[in-house]
Amino acid sequence: MKALIIANGPAYGSETTWNALRLAGSLARREHNEVKVFFMGDAVVAALAGQKVPDGYYHLDRMVQAAARHGAEVGCCGTCLDARGIADSALTPEARRSTLEELSDWTEWADKVITF
């Protein structure tokens, strides 16, 4: 299956982006799947490298890295990054700036589109 997961929610304060990454990682670990993750809106914060969170909290940057290790491709809305003052260099190496055009391509590519 070719799955596109689109996350729009805040990185922290809600569990939507965490759940999106949990699903992306689980699907990516199954060798018959291809997974792409696209962060939009406040979800782009999930791809920031070196996050410092309180003990006991999940680290979304590590979850992005884990999903990518299993083959998931991770894109971040460039307009959303700019709106939040996030430079490309602040992203984990596994995530990259992307565009609405690429999201459109990924949507056409996917068998399933899942939004959070």
C-alpha positions in Angstrom: 0.0 0.0 0.0 1.1 3.5 -0.7 0.0 5.8 2.2 0.2 9.5 2.6 -0.2 10.9 6.1 -1.0 14.6 6.4 -0.6 16.1 9.9 -2.0 19.6 10.5 -2.3 19.8 14.3 0.1 21.2 16.8 3.2 19.2 17.6 2.5 19.3 21.3 -0.5 20.0 23.4 -2.6 17.7 21.3 -1.9 14.1 20.4 -2.9 14.3 16.8 0.6 14.7 15.4 2.0 12.1 17.8 -0.7 9.7 16.6 0.1 10.5 12.9 3.7 9.7 13.5 2.8 6.5 15.4 0.8 5.3 12.4 3.5 6.4 9.9 6.1 4.4 11.8 4.0 1.4 12.1 3.1 1.3 8.5 6.7 2.0 7.4 7.9 -1.0 9.4 5.8 -3.3 7.2 7.9 -4.0 4.1 5.0 -4.0 1.7 4.1 -0.4 2.4 5.4 2.9 1.1 4.8 5.9 3.4 5.0 9.6 2.9 4.4 12.1 5.7 3.5 15.7 5.1 3.5 18.3 7.9 1.3 21.4 7.5 0.4 24.3 9.8 1.7 23.9 13.4 2.6 20.2 12.7 5.9 21.4 11.0 7.3 21.9 14.5 7.4 18.1 14.8 10.3 18.0 12.4 12.5 20.4 14.4 15.8 18.8 15.4 17.0 18.5 19.0 13.7 19.0 20.8 13.9 19.5 24.5 10.8 18.1 26.2 10.1 17.2 29.9 10.9 13.7 31.1 8.2 11.3 30.2 7.1 13.2 27.0 7.5 11.8 23.6 10.1 13.3 21.2 8.5 13.9 17.8 11.8 14.6 16.2 12.9 11.1 17.1 9.7 9.6 15.8 10.3 11.4 12.5 13.8 9.9 12.4 12.4 6.4 13.2 9.8 6.5 10.5 12.4 7.7 8.0 14.8 4.9 9.0 12.1 2.5 7.9 11.6 4.2 4.6 9.1 7.0 5.2 9.6 10.2 3.3 8.9 13.4 5.3 8.1 16.7 3.8 7.2 20.0 5.5 5.1 22.8 4.0 7.6 25.5 3.1 5.0 28.3 3.5 4.1 26.9 7.0 7.8 26.9 7.9 8.2 30.5 6.8 5.1 31.6 8.7 6.7 30.2 11.9 10.2 31.5 11.2 11.7 28.0 10.9 14.8 27.7 8.8 15.5 24.6 6.8 18.6 24.1 8.8 16.5 23.7 12.0 14.8 20.5 10.6 15.9 17.0 11.3 18.0 15.6 8.5 15.2 13.2 7.7 12.7 15.9 7.0 12.9 18.6 4.3 11.1 21.7 3.0 8.4 20.8 0.5 5.7 22.5 -1.5 2.0 22.3 -2.1 2.8 21.0 -5.6 4.7 18.1 -4.1 1.8 17.4 -1.7 -0.4 17.3 -4.8 1.9 14.8 -6.5 2.0 12.7 -3.3 -1.8 12.7 -3.1 -2.1 11.4 -6.7 0.6 8.8 -5.9 -1.1 7.5 -2.7 -3.6 4.6 -2.5 -4.7 6.1 0.8 -4.6 9.6 2.2 -4.9 9.8 6.0 -5.2 13.2 7.7 -4.7 14.2 11.3 
